[in-house]
Amino acid sequence: MNNLPDPTNGQTGAPPASAANGQPIFLEMPDDDPGFTLTIQPPPAGHSAAGCTTCPSHNAAHLQRLGVNMDGWDYVVALAGNPNVGKSTVFNALTGLRQHTGNWPGKTVGRAEGGFEYGGSRYKLVDLPGTYSLLATSLDEEVARDFILFGQPDVTLVVVDSTRLERNLNLVLQVLEITDRVVVCLNLMDEARRHGLVVDERRLARDLGVPVVPTEARQRKGLSDLLQAIDDVATGRIVGKPHRIKSEPPALKRAVSQLTAQIERTFPGLPNARWVALRLLDGDPRIVEAVQRGELGELSGPGRALMPPAEGRLDLAAA
């Protein structure tokens, strides 16, 4: 285990004072408080300082179907981001160029995997294709979407360009619709300063509800804080609370509920069935195709056609 690179240059992986006693930290920000605070809640029954009882969160069987072998690894981290945000630089800085390259199963899209050790745990880092969206209008986007959606990584590390936040946050918000186990890497902070831009990462973390870590990967600055945030989220010491729409029109809520239940019956064990239902209601052609071709069944076990006989079909128009 000691032959893995140490991206912290010798710093230890002990949790910060805010994560003392192994208590999970919930990023829950009161609207009337302009400052950044952390609400520490008591650990649930059976929780230990080593992390929550349900960690790691990844599904090894689903990852295996996606071509990722977790033998010898404790956690898996998905590395996502738009093209040209320094994602590869972050990957190389964390893994020390100790990586394996190849293609995704059945795809012509390249894949890189690496690893590092931190806090006594071994992390596999999977570099996803650079993409602007998870709506899967291209093969690259489909690969990134499927891994985050169905692979259920312990942490999704989203690298953003601090000089182009408005464009980059589109992907961040889409990832947050799927999972709350997210760390945002606010990269290229040196470029932001050069352009006279000031980014309040504490306010951004409060607004997003997940950790935000400023970095300059080319100069290896901020990597120790980034690794600490990854470790905290993976082990359950920090639990993200992304802001999501809490009130939906009754018709939409009913349609989503009915379709989600139908998907879960057809594909038992399929992760994020509600997100799939929302994409089907939106008419996402790639999700529809995945259902029709049985790709969802391959990720959840034996499946069958999504829609039952005509008399039992969900009438989306009526819903």
Backbone bond lengths (Angstrom), bond angles and torsions (degrees), N, CA, C in turn:
res aa  C-N    CA-C-N  psi(-1)  N-CA   C-N-CA  omega(-1)  CA-C   N-CA-C  phi
1 M - - - 1.460 - - 1.526 111.29 -
2 N 1.308 116.40 -28.84 1.446 118.61 -177.31 1.514 113.06 -74.74
3 N 1.349 117.81 -7.58 1.459 118.97 179.80 1.511 112.16 -81.07
4 L 1.352 116.89 -4.51 1.454 119.24 177.15 1.514 109.59 -78.26
5 P 1.353 117.82 151.00 1.458 120.58 -177.59 1.512 111.54 -67.61
6 D 1.316 116.41 150.57 1.461 122.60 177.96 1.515 108.52 -109.43
7 P 1.366 118.62 94.29 1.451 121.20 -175.69 1.514 113.41 -66.96
8 T 1.339 118.06 -10.23 1.462 119.84 -177.47 1.514 111.65 -91.99
9 N 1.351 117.11 1.77 1.460 121.53 -178.63 1.526 111.33 58.21
10 G 1.352 115.38 40.85 1.453 119.07 173.41 1.503 114.78 100.16
11 Q 1.334 119.37 -7.29 1.447 120.41 179.53 1.514 109.69 -69.53
12 T 1.314 116.62 148.27 1.459 121.04 -178.55 1.503 110.38 -82.50
13 G 1.332 114.80 165.18 1.455 120.81 -178.26 1.504 113.09 -100.82
14 A 1.329 119.32 22.77 1.456 120.65 180.00 1.511 110.36 -65.71
15 P 1.339 118.62 141.40 1.440 120.75 -178.98 1.515 111.45 -66.64
16 P 1.341 117.70 150.16 1.451 121.07 -179.72 1.513 110.60 -69.13
17 A 1.340 115.85 169.59 1.459 120.36 -178.98 1.508 111.98 -57.98
18 S 1.325 116.99 -32.12 1.456 120.07 -178.55 1.509 112.60 -68.01
19 A 1.350 117.05 -15.35 1.453 119.87 179.29 1.524 111.02 -111.50
20 A 1.316 117.13 26.86 1.455 121.43 -176.07 1.513 111.44 -61.90
21 N 1.342 114.66 151.67 1.462 122.38 177.60 1.509 113.53 62.50
22 G 1.341 117.77 14.69 1.447 120.12 176.39 1.508 114.50 71.86
23 Q 1.342 117.93 10.42 1.452 119.59 -178.73 1.516 110.44 -72.57
24 P 1.339 118.01 133.69 1.466 119.36 -179.51 1.517 111.16 -68.04
25 I 1.323 115.85 138.83 1.459 121.47 179.34 1.519 108.66 -102.01
26 F 1.325 117.72 120.73 1.442 121.63 -179.20 1.520 108.99 -99.59
27 L 1.347 115.60 122.16 1.460 119.89 178.72 1.520 108.49 -79.00
28 E 1.324 115.26 87.12 1.457 120.09 -176.20 1.514 107.17 -128.55
29 M 1.332 116.77 110.41 1.447 120.90 -169.51 1.526 111.07 -106.32
30 P 1.326 119.48 122.69 1.463 120.68 175.55 1.512 110.44 -66.38
31 D 1.339 115.85 137.20 1.463 120.54 -175.26 1.519 112.37 -63.47
32 D 1.337 117.58 -29.06 1.457 119.31 -175.29 1.524 112.52 -90.81
33 D 1.332 116.81 4.16 1.454 120.65 -179.61 1.518 109.62 -104.97
34 P 1.335 118.61 110.45 1.464 120.09 -177.52 1.520 112.65 -72.19
35 G 1.314 119.04 -14.61 1.454 121.33 -178.90 1.514 111.96 -89.49
36 F 1.315 114.65 169.59 1.466 120.92 179.43 1.514 108.38 -98.30
37 T 1.309 118.20 118.51 1.450 122.03 -179.83 1.517 109.90 -129.98
38 L 1.310 115.87 162.88 1.448 121.86 177.36 1.518 108.44 -121.43
39 T 1.325 116.39 131.68 1.450 121.49 177.08 1.517 108.39 -97.48
40 I 1.322 117.78 115.68 1.460 122.20 -179.96 1.513 108.43 -96.12
41 Q 1.323 116.11 121.28 1.443 122.22 179.52 1.516 109.70 -106.94
42 P 1.353 118.06 151.67 1.469 120.61 179.98 1.513 110.89 -60.65
43 P 1.319 118.02 147.06 1.460 120.77 179.57 1.511 110.82 -69.13
44 P 1.349 117.68 148.50 1.452 120.11 176.81 1.515 111.03 -69.65
45 A 1.330 116.04 166.40 1.460 120.89 179.65 1.517 110.02 -57.92
46 G 1.322 115.76 133.81 1.455 120.06 178.93 1.506 113.88 87.01
47 H 1.341 116.92 -1.96 1.463 120.23 -179.25 1.516 109.59 -78.91
48 S 1.319 115.41 138.70 1.459 120.02 178.98 1.502 109.64 -124.03
49 A 1.323 114.98 169.82 1.459 119.56 -178.77 1.508 112.22 -64.16
50 A 1.318 117.76 -18.82 1.462 120.18 -178.87 1.507 111.91 -75.25
51 G 1.324 118.05 -9.72 1.467 120.89 179.53 1.508 110.20 133.61
52 C 1.323 116.72 174.35 1.457 121.18 -177.66 1.521 110.55 -70.86
53 T 1.336 115.02 157.73 1.456 119.84 -175.60 1.515 112.55 -70.78
54 T 1.311 118.19 -17.35 1.462 121.13 -178.67 1.522 112.60 -95.06
55 C 1.326 118.89 -1.11 1.457 121.87 -179.60 1.512 110.13 -88.89
56 P 1.327 119.46 147.00 1.456 127.17 -2.48 1.520 112.45 -73.02
57 S 1.335 115.48 160.55 1.456 120.26 -174.07 1.520 113.21 -93.88
58 H 1.329 118.34 -13.40 1.461 119.80 -174.32 1.529 111.05 -67.86
59 N 1.315 115.29 154.51 1.448 122.31 176.77 1.527 107.57 -104.35
60 A 1.334 116.48 106.93 1.463 120.56 -173.71 1.527 112.01 -61.21
61 A 1.348 116.45 -35.89 1.468 119.32 -179.39 1.520 111.09 -65.89
62 H 1.346 116.40 -43.16 1.460 119.99 178.47 1.530 110.49 -65.17
63 L 1.338 116.75 -40.56 1.462 119.87 178.43 1.524 110.86 -63.18
64 Q 1.329 116.13 -37.07 1.464 119.88 179.16 1.518 110.45 -62.55
65 R 1.335 116.32 -40.35 1.466 120.10 178.24 1.522 111.52 -65.59
66 L 1.333 115.24 -27.44 1.462 120.01 178.13 1.523 111.79 -88.18
67 G 1.332 116.94 2.96 1.454 120.90 175.38 1.506 115.55 90.38
68 V 1.335 117.92 15.79 1.464 121.33 -178.42 1.526 108.96 -113.24
69 N 1.328 115.90 117.88 1.461 121.88 -179.50 1.523 109.12 -94.87
70 M 1.349 116.61 124.45 1.460 120.84 -176.89 1.525 113.09 -100.52
71 D 1.323 118.35 10.80 1.466 120.26 177.77 1.528 109.93 -60.09
72 G 1.322 116.30 124.72 1.457 120.94 178.43 1.507 114.45 85.70
73 W 1.340 117.32 3.50 1.472 120.85 -179.87 1.527 109.04 -120.73
74 D 1.334 115.48 146.86 1.467 120.29 179.93 1.528 112.15 -91.76
75 Y 1.307 116.56 -41.07 1.468 121.09 -175.58 1.525 110.00 -136.35
76 V 1.317 115.48 155.18 1.457 121.24 174.98 1.517 109.00 -121.12
77 V 1.319 116.00 134.60 1.462 123.22 -179.29 1.523 108.60 -119.26
78 A 1.321 116.70 124.87 1.460 121.54 175.03 1.523 108.69 -89.74
79 L 1.313 116.31 130.03 1.466 121.96 179.70 1.527 108.16 -105.43
80 A 1.328 116.15 111.82 1.460 121.84 -175.52 1.520 109.93 -122.06
81 G 1.332 115.25 162.94 1.457 119.78 177.42 1.511 111.73 162.89
82 N 1.330 115.63 162.70 1.458 120.96 174.20 1.532 109.73 -66.38
83 P 1.322 117.90 160.82 1.470 119.15 171.47 1.533 110.69 -62.03
84 N 1.322 115.61 148.40 1.475 122.57 173.01 1.525 113.62 64.46
85 V 1.326 117.08 37.82 1.465 120.31 175.34 1.532 111.03 -112.07
86 G 1.325 117.08 5.54 1.460 120.87 -178.00 1.518 113.01 87.05
87 K 1.336 117.37 21.56 1.460 120.94 -177.94 1.534 111.12 -63.43
88 S 1.314 116.67 -44.31 1.463 119.97 179.23 1.527 111.48 -64.42
89 T 1.322 116.65 -34.38 1.465 120.26 177.49 1.517 110.57 -65.34
90 V 1.323 116.94 -41.59 1.462 121.15 176.49 1.522 110.04 -63.38
91 F 1.337 116.20 -43.81 1.461 120.40 179.40 1.524 111.27 -59.01
92 N 1.325 116.83 -47.84 1.462 120.89 -179.05 1.525 111.80 -66.32
93 A 1.338 116.45 -36.06 1.463 120.06 -179.69 1.526 111.14 -67.39
94 L 1.316 117.37 -35.74 1.458 120.73 -177.83 1.522 112.20 -81.17
95 T 1.320 117.26 -33.30 1.466 120.09 -174.92 1.524 112.95 -99.29
96 G 1.327 117.44 -12.31 1.455 119.54 -179.21 1.515 113.19 66.02
97 L 1.329 117.18 30.06 1.460 124.04 179.08 1.528 113.08 68.28
98 R 1.338 117.67 6.66 1.463 120.31 174.88 1.518 106.82 -84.36
99 Q 1.309 116.38 94.01 1.455 119.61 -172.06 1.520 111.09 -145.58
100 H 1.323 113.09 160.56 1.455 121.74 176.97 1.523 108.04 -119.30
101 T 1.316 117.11 134.29 1.460 120.74 -179.59 1.520 110.16 -118.28
102 G 1.311 114.90 153.65 1.460 121.64 179.02 1.516 108.94 179.32
103 N 1.323 116.67 -161.28 1.460 121.95 177.94 1.520 109.95 -112.64
104 W 1.316 115.26 155.65 1.454 119.97 173.19 1.526 108.51 -69.60
105 P 1.323 118.80 146.87 1.469 121.36 -177.36 1.527 112.06 -55.65
106 G 1.326 115.76 124.51 1.450 121.01 177.76 1.515 114.63 73.53
107 K 1.343 117.51 9.09 1.464 121.32 -177.86 1.526 109.58 -123.37
108 T 1.313 114.49 161.67 1.460 120.25 173.39 1.521 111.13 -99.01
109 V 1.319 117.08 9.68 1.460 122.42 -179.10 1.519 109.45 -87.23
110 G 1.331 116.56 130.98 1.454 121.31 -179.10 1.512 112.47 -72.74
111 R 1.339 115.01 152.77 1.460 120.88 179.79 1.520 108.68 -137.99
112 A 1.333 116.09 142.49 1.462 121.79 175.52 1.523 108.77 -126.70
113 E 1.323 115.74 137.00 1.460 122.24 176.68 1.516 108.74 -126.54
114 G 1.312 115.54 144.21 1.452 121.22 175.21 1.516 109.12 -145.51
115 G 1.309 116.69 -174.15 1.450 118.79 -179.24 1.507 112.47 -155.36
116 F 1.329 115.41 161.65 1.458 121.82 174.73 1.521 108.09 -154.75
117 E 1.302 115.06 162.78 1.459 121.66 176.83 1.516 108.88 -114.99
118 Y 1.334 115.33 136.13 1.468 119.21 178.64 1.521 108.67 -153.44
119 G 1.315 116.19 134.81 1.452 120.69 177.32 1.512 113.51 60.69
120 G 1.335 117.28 27.24 1.450 120.98 179.87 1.516 114.21 82.81
121 S 1.327 118.56 5.08 1.463 122.53 179.96 1.520 110.00 -117.46
122 R 1.324 114.95 151.42 1.461 121.22 178.74 1.526 109.38 -102.83
123 Y 1.325 115.72 126.61 1.450 122.55 -176.54 1.525 110.54 -113.26
124 K 1.328 115.55 129.49 1.467 120.05 170.58 1.519 108.14 -96.74
125 L 1.328 116.82 126.85 1.455 123.10 -179.34 1.519 108.84 -106.49
126 V 1.327 117.14 120.86 1.461 122.76 -178.77 1.528 108.14 -109.53
127 D 1.319 115.61 117.01 1.469 121.73 -178.50 1.528 109.04 -84.45
128 L 1.327 116.95 109.84 1.455 121.72 -179.90 1.532 109.82 -82.52
129 P 1.337 117.66 156.98 1.467 119.88 177.64 1.530 110.94 -59.41
130 G 1.326 115.58 141.39 1.463 119.18 175.48 1.522 110.32 -63.44
131 T 1.320 115.91 130.83 1.461 119.94 -175.35 1.526 110.08 -149.29
132 Y 1.321 116.08 149.40 1.459 121.12 177.91 1.521 112.10 -89.51
133 S 1.333 117.09 -15.46 1.460 120.19 -171.77 1.521 109.34 -155.41
134 L 1.336 116.09 161.42 1.458 121.89 173.36 1.521 111.33 -106.52
135 L 1.323 117.48 15.66 1.460 120.91 -178.19 1.525 111.88 -81.81
136 A 1.323 116.33 0.62 1.471 122.96 169.55 1.517 113.52 57.48
137 T 1.342 115.43 56.72 1.457 119.64 172.13 1.524 110.99 -92.56
138 S 1.330 117.02 -2.16 1.459 121.52 177.31 1.526 108.44 -141.66
139 L 1.324 116.39 167.52 1.458 120.71 -179.70 1.521 111.32 -64.79
140 D 1.335 117.04 -37.93 1.467 120.65 178.01 1.523 110.87 -60.53
141 E 1.332 116.36 -45.99 1.456 120.74 -179.97 1.523 111.05 -64.44
142 E 1.330 116.67 -36.87 1.458 120.52 179.17 1.525 110.73 -63.50
143 V 1.327 117.48 -42.79 1.457 121.51 179.75 1.531 110.22 -62.90
144 A 1.331 116.97 -47.68 1.465 120.85 -179.41 1.521 110.81 -62.80
145 R 1.325 116.64 -44.26 1.465 120.65 179.79 1.515 111.61 -61.24
146 D 1.337 117.52 -47.96 1.460 121.23 -175.94 1.524 111.29 -63.29
147 F 1.338 117.02 -37.38 1.456 118.66 -178.00 1.523 111.01 -68.84
148 I 1.326 117.12 -44.53 1.468 120.04 179.87 1.528 110.67 -69.46
149 L 1.324 116.21 -39.09 1.463 121.61 -174.53 1.522 111.94 -74.05
150 F 1.333 116.87 -47.47 1.456 120.71 -171.79 1.537 113.26 -105.92
151 G 1.337 117.63 -24.84 1.458 120.13 178.04 1.509 112.77 -75.90
152 Q 1.340 116.72 -21.82 1.466 122.47 179.31 1.527 112.00 48.84
153 P 1.334 117.59 59.01 1.469 119.24 179.70 1.525 111.22 -60.83
154 D 1.326 115.61 152.15 1.463 120.24 179.64 1.521 111.31 -64.23
155 V 1.321 116.51 -33.24 1.464 122.16 176.49 1.522 107.79 -143.50
156 T 1.322 116.64 137.73 1.462 121.15 168.82 1.523 107.32 -108.93
157 L 1.318 116.03 113.71 1.456 122.57 -179.94 1.524 107.93 -94.97
158 V 1.323 116.35 111.72 1.462 121.20 -177.96 1.524 108.25 -103.06
159 V 1.323 116.06 116.70 1.462 121.50 179.48 1.526 108.62 -91.06
160 V 1.323 116.13 128.87 1.459 120.65 179.22 1.525 109.50 -125.31
161 D 1.313 114.91 153.24 1.465 122.55 176.84 1.522 107.69 -87.74
162 S 1.320 116.97 115.29 1.468 120.36 -175.76 1.521 112.63 -66.11
163 T 1.340 118.11 -13.07 1.468 120.18 177.73 1.527 111.95 -89.99
164 R 1.338 117.18 -9.81 1.471 121.37 -178.22 1.529 110.39 -137.22
165 L 1.314 115.37 52.68 1.458 120.40 -173.93 1.525 112.43 -63.89
166 E 1.313 117.33 -38.80 1.465 119.56 -175.44 1.527 110.62 -58.59
167 R 1.318 117.08 -41.63 1.464 120.39 179.44 1.521 111.18 -74.47
168 N 1.324 117.31 -39.22 1.464 121.15 -174.53 1.520 113.27 -73.74
169 L 1.327 117.38 -30.19 1.460 119.92 -176.28 1.524 112.56 -68.48
170 N 1.316 118.13 -16.25 1.462 120.57 176.13 1.532 110.28 -58.58
171 L 1.324 116.88 -45.46 1.461 120.60 178.50 1.527 110.74 -67.81
172 V 1.327 117.46 -40.81 1.465 120.94 179.20 1.526 110.59 -56.99
173 L 1.321 116.89 -47.14 1.468 120.92 -177.86 1.525 110.89 -65.43
174 Q 1.320 117.61 -35.81 1.463 120.08 178.16 1.530 110.60 -67.57
175 V 1.329 117.15 -39.88 1.464 120.36 177.49 1.530 109.95 -64.41
176 L 1.332 116.99 -39.50 1.464 120.91 -179.41 1.522 112.49 -67.07
177 E 1.329 117.48 -20.03 1.460 120.12 174.72 1.524 110.80 -72.72
178 I 1.333 116.86 -21.79 1.460 121.52 -177.76 1.520 111.60 -96.28
179 T 1.329 117.54 -42.45 1.461 121.24 -174.10 1.517 110.57 -144.30
180 D 1.338 115.47 151.08 1.462 119.67 174.30 1.530 111.47 -103.20
181 R 1.338 116.36 3.10 1.461 120.64 178.91 1.540 108.56 -91.11
182 V 1.321 114.95 71.93 1.463 122.23 -170.68 1.520 109.95 -128.76
183 V 1.317 116.04 141.49 1.459 123.65 167.95 1.521 106.96 -125.01
184 V 1.316 116.67 130.11 1.465 121.73 178.38 1.525 108.55 -97.99
185 C 1.325 115.78 122.31 1.464 122.31 177.15 1.520 108.11 -96.22
186 L 1.315 115.85 107.18 1.468 122.25 -177.90 1.520 108.06 -85.47
187 N 1.331 115.69 84.71 1.459 121.02 -171.32 1.532 112.09 -87.43
188 L 1.319 114.52 169.82 1.479 122.71 177.87 1.531 112.00 61.07
189 M 1.319 116.11 38.40 1.460 119.54 178.10 1.525 111.48 -65.35
190 D 1.331 117.28 -28.31 1.464 120.29 176.90 1.518 110.87 -65.41
191 E 1.352 116.37 -38.11 1.461 120.10 176.56 1.522 111.02 -66.18
192 A 1.321 116.64 -37.82 1.467 119.85 178.39 1.521 110.77 -61.96
193 R 1.330 116.70 -43.99 1.466 119.65 178.22 1.520 110.88 -63.24
194 R 1.325 116.11 -38.72 1.459 119.82 -179.29 1.535 111.29 -63.13
195 H 1.341 115.99 -30.19 1.460 120.77 178.53 1.527 112.60 -92.31
196 G 1.327 116.66 7.42 1.462 119.97 178.32 1.519 113.58 74.54
197 L 1.333 117.70 22.38 1.465 121.67 -178.74 1.525 110.17 -97.05
198 V 1.317 115.79 139.17 1.463 121.45 176.46 1.518 107.66 -118.22
199 V 1.325 116.25 122.22 1.463 122.09 -179.51 1.519 108.67 -111.47
200 D 1.319 116.63 121.96 1.463 122.27 178.54 1.524 107.74 -88.60
201 E 1.336 116.09 92.39 1.467 119.39 -175.64 1.527 112.40 -67.80
202 R 1.331 117.93 -27.85 1.461 120.06 178.61 1.529 110.56 -69.49
203 R 1.303 116.82 -41.57 1.467 120.24 177.10 1.529 110.40 -66.74
204 L 1.333 116.48 -38.66 1.459 120.02 179.21 1.532 110.40 -64.74
205 A 1.342 117.00 -40.27 1.466 120.36 177.05 1.520 110.83 -63.41
206 R 1.316 116.68 -39.19 1.462 120.10 178.38 1.521 110.95 -64.90
207 D 1.319 116.51 -42.50 1.466 120.32 -177.79 1.522 112.01 -69.81
208 L 1.331 116.56 -37.53 1.461 119.89 -178.69 1.527 112.28 -82.84
209 G 1.337 116.45 -29.68 1.455 120.13 -178.94 1.507 114.21 84.65
210 V 1.326 118.21 14.34 1.468 123.02 178.29 1.523 108.70 -138.13
211 P 1.336 118.41 161.11 1.466 120.25 -179.40 1.528 112.12 -63.11
212 V 1.321 115.60 139.96 1.462 123.47 175.37 1.523 107.48 -125.39
213 V 1.333 116.82 124.31 1.467 121.24 -175.22 1.521 109.46 -121.88
214 P 1.342 118.57 118.19 1.471 120.65 176.64 1.531 110.48 -74.83
215 T 1.331 116.03 136.67 1.466 120.61 -179.56 1.514 111.09 -140.54
216 E 1.325 113.91 160.71 1.458 123.20 166.97 1.521 104.97 -131.68
217 A 1.318 115.93 84.16 1.468 120.99 -169.54 1.524 112.46 -60.63
218 R 1.314 117.51 -34.25 1.469 119.51 -178.66 1.524 111.57 -64.17
219 Q 1.347 116.25 -31.90 1.461 121.16 177.67 1.522 112.07 -98.45
220 R 1.352 116.56 5.96 1.461 123.10 179.76 1.522 112.31 59.64
221 K 1.315 116.82 30.90 1.459 120.96 178.50 1.533 110.03 -95.47
222 G 1.308 115.10 136.67 1.453 121.00 178.30 1.518 114.38 86.58
223 L 1.333 117.98 0.80 1.467 119.96 -176.24 1.521 112.30 -69.18
224 S 1.331 117.73 -36.21 1.465 119.12 179.79 1.516 110.86 -64.35
225 D 1.341 116.85 -40.83 1.471 120.16 176.88 1.525 110.72 -66.29
226 L 1.336 116.39 -36.70 1.461 120.19 179.53 1.524 110.45 -64.89
227 L 1.323 117.55 -44.70 1.456 121.30 179.11 1.522 111.41 -64.03
228 Q 1.334 117.05 -38.35 1.462 120.37 178.20 1.524 110.62 -63.15
229 A 1.338 116.33 -41.46 1.469 119.97 179.27 1.527 110.91 -65.40
230 I 1.336 117.21 -42.05 1.464 120.90 177.67 1.517 110.43 -60.12
231 D 1.332 116.20 -45.98 1.459 121.10 -179.27 1.525 111.25 -63.63
232 D 1.327 117.35 -41.28 1.465 121.35 -179.46 1.524 111.52 -63.96
233 V 1.341 116.91 -41.61 1.463 119.93 -179.95 1.526 110.29 -71.93
234 A 1.327 117.70 -41.55 1.463 120.81 -178.02 1.523 111.62 -63.23
235 T 1.316 117.01 -39.81 1.461 120.95 -176.38 1.514 112.90 -88.37
236 G 1.321 117.98 -3.70 1.456 120.74 177.29 1.510 115.03 87.66
237 R 1.334 117.74 5.38 1.463 119.10 177.46 1.522 111.58 -69.50
238 I 1.334 115.74 -31.74 1.466 120.26 173.60 1.520 107.84 -116.78
239 V 1.303 116.28 126.22 1.467 122.63 178.79 1.522 108.25 -115.12
240 G 1.322 116.32 114.48 1.459 120.68 -179.32 1.520 111.79 -69.65
241 K 1.312 115.35 147.54 1.457 122.10 176.15 1.530 108.98 -129.05
242 P 1.338 116.82 72.08 1.474 118.64 -179.27 1.509 111.37 -63.98
243 H 1.329 114.79 146.70 1.462 120.80 179.57 1.528 108.95 -78.68
244 R 1.324 115.71 123.40 1.453 120.89 179.13 1.521 109.01 -129.23
245 I 1.329 115.14 160.27 1.460 120.18 179.16 1.525 108.88 -65.22
246 K 1.321 115.89 122.69 1.458 120.17 -178.02 1.525 112.77 -97.58
247 S 1.318 117.05 -18.82 1.473 119.87 -179.54 1.526 108.62 -117.91
248 E 1.324 115.62 121.80 1.455 121.82 179.41 1.527 108.61 -118.97
249 P 1.329 118.21 150.02 1.464 120.15 174.71 1.527 109.46 -55.99
250 P 1.320 117.97 140.00 1.475 121.09 -177.29 1.530 113.23 -52.88
251 A 1.343 116.87 -40.64 1.462 119.46 -178.87 1.522 110.91 -63.76
252 L 1.350 117.11 -42.22 1.461 120.95 179.31 1.522 110.23 -66.49
253 K 1.317 116.56 -44.31 1.460 120.63 -179.56 1.523 111.35 -59.41
254 R 1.350 115.65 -41.71 1.459 119.92 -179.99 1.525 111.20 -66.90
255 A 1.329 116.42 -43.01 1.462 120.31 -179.35 1.531 111.13 -64.82
256 V 1.326 116.52 -42.95 1.464 120.51 179.63 1.522 110.19 -63.52
257 S 1.326 116.80 -43.93 1.457 121.06 -179.21 1.527 111.53 -61.80
258 Q 1.337 116.39 -44.65 1.459 120.36 -178.43 1.528 111.18 -66.86
259 L 1.325 116.36 -44.60 1.462 119.65 -177.54 1.527 111.21 -69.88
260 T 1.345 117.06 -36.76 1.464 120.34 177.57 1.525 110.86 -61.57
261 A 1.335 115.90 -44.70 1.466 119.73 178.92 1.528 111.20 -62.28
262 Q 1.321 116.26 -37.67 1.465 120.58 -179.60 1.525 110.87 -68.30
263 I 1.324 116.29 -40.88 1.467 120.92 178.35 1.528 109.99 -63.77
264 E 1.333 116.94 -42.85 1.458 120.77 -178.85 1.521 111.84 -65.86
265 R 1.337 116.85 -33.21 1.459 119.36 176.70 1.526 110.92 -70.86
266 T 1.321 115.97 -38.50 1.463 120.48 -176.88 1.519 112.27 -76.62
267 F 1.317 115.98 -39.24 1.466 121.51 -178.72 1.525 109.34 -122.82
268 P 1.328 118.41 75.20 1.473 120.59 -178.89 1.525 111.33 -57.47
269 G 1.320 115.50 134.71 1.454 119.78 178.03 1.514 114.59 85.22
270 L 1.329 118.00 0.96 1.468 119.79 179.34 1.531 109.60 -68.83
271 P 1.329 118.11 124.60 1.466 119.80 178.64 1.522 111.61 -69.26
272 N 1.334 115.49 150.10 1.468 122.46 172.20 1.526 112.87 54.65
273 A 1.329 116.19 46.06 1.464 120.41 -179.57 1.530 111.19 -61.59
274 R 1.321 117.90 -33.02 1.469 119.93 -179.52 1.526 111.18 -65.59
275 W 1.336 116.98 -40.10 1.460 119.91 178.47 1.518 109.71 -64.27
276 V 1.331 117.27 -40.49 1.465 121.14 177.62 1.524 109.96 -61.41
277 A 1.330 116.48 -41.65 1.468 120.33 179.02 1.524 111.11 -61.70
278 L 1.317 116.93 -42.18 1.465 120.32 179.21 1.523 111.33 -63.33
279 R 1.335 116.60 -40.36 1.456 119.03 179.37 1.520 111.68 -69.02
280 L 1.334 117.45 -34.37 1.465 120.23 176.49 1.519 110.48 -66.47
281 L 1.310 116.76 -41.63 1.466 120.12 178.84 1.525 110.89 -65.23
282 D 1.326 116.09 -29.42 1.462 120.60 178.53 1.525 111.71 -81.50
283 G 1.337 116.08 -6.23 1.455 119.41 178.55 1.511 114.33 78.64
284 D 1.352 117.43 26.87 1.465 121.46 179.84 1.529 108.91 -61.19
285 P 1.332 118.51 112.86 1.471 120.13 -175.32 1.514 113.45 -64.11
286 R 1.336 118.72 -31.80 1.455 120.94 -178.67 1.530 110.94 -71.45
287 I 1.330 117.82 -38.19 1.463 120.58 177.59 1.530 109.43 -69.31
288 V 1.340 116.66 -41.88 1.464 120.01 177.25 1.522 110.35 -58.73
289 E 1.330 116.19 -43.82 1.457 120.69 179.41 1.528 111.23 -64.87
290 A 1.332 116.03 -38.88 1.464 119.77 179.19 1.519 111.18 -63.08
291 V 1.335 116.59 -35.80 1.461 120.65 177.15 1.523 110.40 -69.34
292 Q 1.324 115.84 -47.61 1.461 120.17 -176.33 1.527 112.32 -65.29
293 R 1.322 117.27 -34.09 1.464 121.33 -178.10 1.522 112.66 -87.60
294 G 1.329 116.29 -3.06 1.454 119.95 178.06 1.512 114.70 80.46
295 E 1.353 117.52 13.60 1.462 119.59 -178.53 1.524 111.59 -65.77
296 L 1.328 117.22 -34.23 1.457 119.72 178.51 1.521 110.26 -66.29
297 G 1.325 116.22 -36.13 1.453 119.73 178.52 1.514 112.22 -63.43
298 E 1.336 116.74 -32.61 1.461 120.72 179.67 1.521 111.27 -67.06
299 L 1.337 116.81 -25.88 1.461 121.15 -179.03 1.518 112.78 -89.45
300 S 1.344 117.23 -14.10 1.456 119.71 -176.10 1.515 113.06 -121.72
301 G 1.329 116.58 -2.43 1.451 119.70 -175.05 1.508 109.13 109.45
302 P 1.326 118.53 -173.44 1.456 121.27 -178.09 1.517 111.14 -56.44
303 G 1.330 116.23 129.79 1.454 120.76 179.02 1.504 110.79 -130.07
304 R 1.312 115.45 178.92 1.451 120.23 177.63 1.516 107.35 -140.43
305 A 1.317 116.41 -178.77 1.459 119.49 -179.11 1.520 109.44 -55.46
306 L 1.332 115.89 140.03 1.463 119.42 -174.89 1.510 112.12 -62.43
307 M 1.320 117.57 -46.44 1.449 120.18 -174.74 1.529 111.14 -86.72
308 P 1.332 117.66 130.68 1.449 120.82 175.33 1.513 109.93 -74.00
309 P 1.353 119.40 -177.00 1.448 120.80 178.17 1.517 112.31 -51.80
310 A 1.338 115.15 159.65 1.460 121.11 -169.47 1.509 112.97 -52.84
311 E 1.341 117.27 -37.33 1.456 117.23 -175.25 1.521 112.18 -70.08
312 G 1.356 117.34 -18.59 1.457 119.63 -178.53 1.510 113.65 -105.14
313 R 1.312 117.66 4.84 1.465 120.58 -176.03 1.513 111.78 -69.78
314 L 1.314 113.89 147.84 1.438 120.01 176.07 1.516 109.64 -78.01
315 D 1.299 117.16 121.74 1.466 121.87 -179.27 1.513 107.89 -86.93
316 L 1.355 116.05 93.76 1.456 119.74 -176.74 1.513 111.90 -64.57
317 A 1.313 117.39 -33.06 1.473 119.84 -179.98 1.522 109.77 -64.52
318 A 1.332 115.71 -42.29 1.458 119.10 -178.63 1.523 110.38 -69.58
319 A 1.361 114.62 -34.78 1.466 118.43 -179.52 1.521 110.95 -66.96
